[in-house]
Amino acid sequence: MSLETRPYLLHALSPLHAGTGQSVGIIDLPIARLRATNIPFVPGSSLKGVLREARRSLPTPEWEALFGPLRKVNSQEGDEALDHAGALVVGDARLVALPVRSFFGTFALVSSPLLLDLARRDLDGLEGLPGSLERLAGPLARVGSNNVTASPEHRKVFLEDLDLDVREELAVEAWARFLARALPREEELIRERFVVVDDETMDFLLETATQVDTRVRINHETGTVAEGALWKEESLPAEALLVGVLAAGPSLRHGTQLTAGDILTRALPEPAVLQLGGKATVGRGRCRLALWPGAAKGARP
């Protein structure tokens, strides 16, 4: 079956904890990461579940065409089975730019040639998509013009404990402007703070620049920390940018005629603010989800 696809940009408005539920390190509740690359991501299943609830206002036939039926029917074998599948497919959201503290400009939105190359696969076909960036050896920060994180005196970018030489490139500014097309209100913030570092430096930042909070649970009888209720919890910092793909085929619901384009339009008709991941009651996971303007793409096998 061929699918029509539309890339999306996920913008964390508060710290985002899309966790794994287990840990083998010193962080008790780490965020989800791709195993081979260690890149943080938000599972598409999480995003689809949130969209499913957010679009409850749709007429029931259309809602079921997108997400599947509200009920199950009995199959001939006696097991419960769905009478049709939902037509909407939600891909994982993979990190493309990580907010990192900066001595100048407060913070930088840091990416790397590898992160941008991986994003290009999801963004392929969009008008104005910049090309791949050359991989350069050695610690180096590449910025666009008028970047507020670059020290004009030292010609360096100071990220966390790193001081990196600066190189200005039009291609980096092109990437910043392209990402900002999905979030026009954030164009200045993205353009002025977008920095591309080498892949090795990015690996270091992926390990050290996420947000880690120490949490406790209080015993109400004693007023002190409950036994065993002290843990460390990791989150993607607010302002993180992630890229993914929405896809759809035509409706599979009998009597509901919707094309793949109709499915995608109903799934996300305009930018939406959603609550993703865990720890929502303490302010985690408030995100903006948006498509690029004119993001409709042809069918893919």
N, C-alpha and C positions, 0 to 999 in steps of 0.2 A: 504494500500500500504506500502511495506517495503522500507526503505531508507538506502543507504550507507552513512556513516558519516565520517568526518575528522575534528578533533579539530584544532583550530587555535589560535595563540597568537597575540594580538594586542599591539604594543609598541608605546607609544606616544613619538614622537620626538620633539614636541613643545606642549605648553599647549593646551588641548583639551576641547572645549566647545560643548558638546552634550546636548542642553538645553531642558527645558520643555515649554518655551515660556510664562511662568507666574510665579508668586511668591506670597506666603502668609507670607513671612518673610522680614527681612531687606535686603536680597540680591534680587535685581530686576530681574536678569536673572540667576537663579540657574541651575546647571547641573541636568540631569535626574538621579533619584535614584529609586531602587526597593522599593515599598511602605512598605512592611512588615519588611525588613531588613535594609533599608536606604543605601544599597550598591550602589555606582555609577555604571552605565552601559551605553553602547552605543547601541541604538536600532538596531536590525538586518535590519530593513527597511532602515535605513540610510546607513549602510554598503553595502546593496545590490544595492542601487541606485548608489553608487560610483563605485562599481564593474561593474555595467551595462555600465557606461560611459567609464571606463578604458579598457574594453574588446571590444570596438567598432571595433578594427582591425580584429576581427574574421570574417570569411565568414558569410554572412547574415543568411543562413540556420542554422549554428551552434549557432550564437548569439541569434537567435530567439528561438532555442531549449533550451538554457540556461535561457533566461530572458522573453520569451514571444514575440509575434509578434510586429512589428513596427506599425501596423495599426489595426483597429478594423473592424469587419464585422457586418452587420445588422442581428439581430436575427429575428425569425418568428414573435415575438411580436412587432417588430419595434424599440426596444431599441438596443443600440450598445453593442456588447459583443465580447470578445476575442474568436478567433477560436481555441485556445489551450492555456494551461498554460505553463509557464516556468518550467523547471525541477529542477532548483536550489533553495534550501531553505537555508537562511542565519539566523542563530540564533543570539540572543543578545550577546554582549561581556560584560562580568561581571568582575569587578575589582578583581584581585588576589593579587596585590602588589602595595602599595601606596608609592611614594617617599616622605620622610619626612626629614626635615633638621636635621642634626646630628652635635654635637660638634666635634666629631672625624669622619674623612672620608667624610666630606662635607654633604653627605646625605645617608640615609638608604632606602632600599626597604622593606617596612613593610607589613607583612601578619599576619594571625591569623589562629588558627585551623579551625574556621568556614569557612573562605574564602577558605582554602585549601580543606576542605571537599566538598564544593560546586563545586570547580573546578574538583575534582576527578570524579564527575558524568559525566562531559563533556569529561574528559580524559580517562575514563574507557576503558580498553582494550589495551591501548598503552603499549608497552614493557618498563619495567623499571619504571613504575609508582609507586612512593613511597606510603606507607600506611598512614593512618590517624595519626595525632599527638595527643598525650595525652593532655587533657584539664587540665591545672594546675591552681590552685587558686592563686590570688594575682598578683600584677604588676610584670612582669618578661619578660626579653628579652632573647630569645633563638637563638643562632647563630651557624654557622659552624666554622671550624677551620680557623685561619688567617683572621677573619672578621675585616675589617679596621674601623668599627664604634664602636668597643668595646674598652674602655680605659684599657690598660694593667695594669695601676697603680691602678685604682679604681675598676676594674672589674665591670664596669657599662656601659650602653649605655645611652647617653643623646640625647633625641629626643624632639625637640621644648623645652617645659618647663618641660619635664618629665625626671627623672633620674631613670633608671630601673636596677635592679640586673641582672647579666649575667649568663646564663647557656649554656655551649657548648654541642651540640647534633649532632651526626652523621646523624640523620633523617632530621634535618634542612638543612644540607649541601646537602643531597640527593635531597631534593626538589629544592634547588637552582640550582644544576647541571641539574636536569630534565627540569626545565623551560628554562635554557640556551640552551638546545638541539635545540630548535626552532630558536634560534638566536645565532649561534656559535660565531659571531664576538663580541657579548656582554657577553660572558661567564664570563670573569674576573670581569666585572662590576657587574653582577648579583650575582656571587658567593661570592664576597668579601663584599657585602652590604646587603645581604638578612638577614632579622631579622624577627622572629615570636614572636609576643606579645600575651597576653591573649585577649580573645574576648572583654572584657569590655574596655580595653585600646584601642583596635582597634575601637570600637564604638566612643570613644572620638576623635581619630585621624580623623575618617571619617567626623566628624563635624568641626574640627578645622584646619586640615592640607591641605585642598584644597586651590587652588590659587584664591584669590578674588582681582579683579582690579576695581578701580574707573575710569569710563570713562565719557567723556564730549563731547558735540557737540558745536562747536563755531559758533556764529552768525557772518557771514562775513561782515555785515554792521557795527556792533559795535566792533567786535574783542574780545568780551567777550562770556561767556557761554550762549547759547541760553536758554530761559526760559523753565524750565522743562526738560532740556537735560543733567541731571546729574544722572548717574546710576551706580550700582555695578553689576559686572559680575563675575560669578564663573566659574572656569575651573579645570579639572584634571591637575596636574602638569606634565611637561615633564618628561619622564622616567617611567610613570605609565605603568603597565602591566595588560592586560585584557585577559580573556579566553572565547572562544565561540566555536560553532560547525557549520561547513558547512555540508549540507546534500543534497542528490539528489536521484531521481529515474531515470528510463530510459526516453529518449526523448519522448515527446508527440506530436512532430511536424511531420506531415505526410511526409514521404519521407526522413526523417533525422534519421538514425539509430545510436543512441549513447547510450552506457550503462551508468549506474550511475557513474561508475568510469571515463568514458570519460568526463562526464559533470563536475565532480569535477576537473579533470586535466586541462580542458580548462578554468575553472573559476579562478584558481590560479595555474598556472604552476610553478611558482617560487615566492620567497618573493617579495612583491611589496610595494612601497612607495605611499600612497594615501592621499588625503585631505578629512578629515572627519569633520562633525559637522559644526557649524557656525563660523563667524568672520574670514573667510579664508584670507580676504584682509589685515588683521592686523597680519597675521602669525599664526593663531590658526589652530590646527587640522592636522598637518603633522604627519602621522603615518606609521609605517611599519607593514605589515600583512604577517604572515608566518605560514606554517604548520610544525608540527613535522616531522622529517625524518621517512619514513616508516609509515605515519599516516593513511594509508588506513585501514578501519575497515569494518567488515561484516555488512550485512543488519540488520536493526532493524525494529520491527513492529511499 
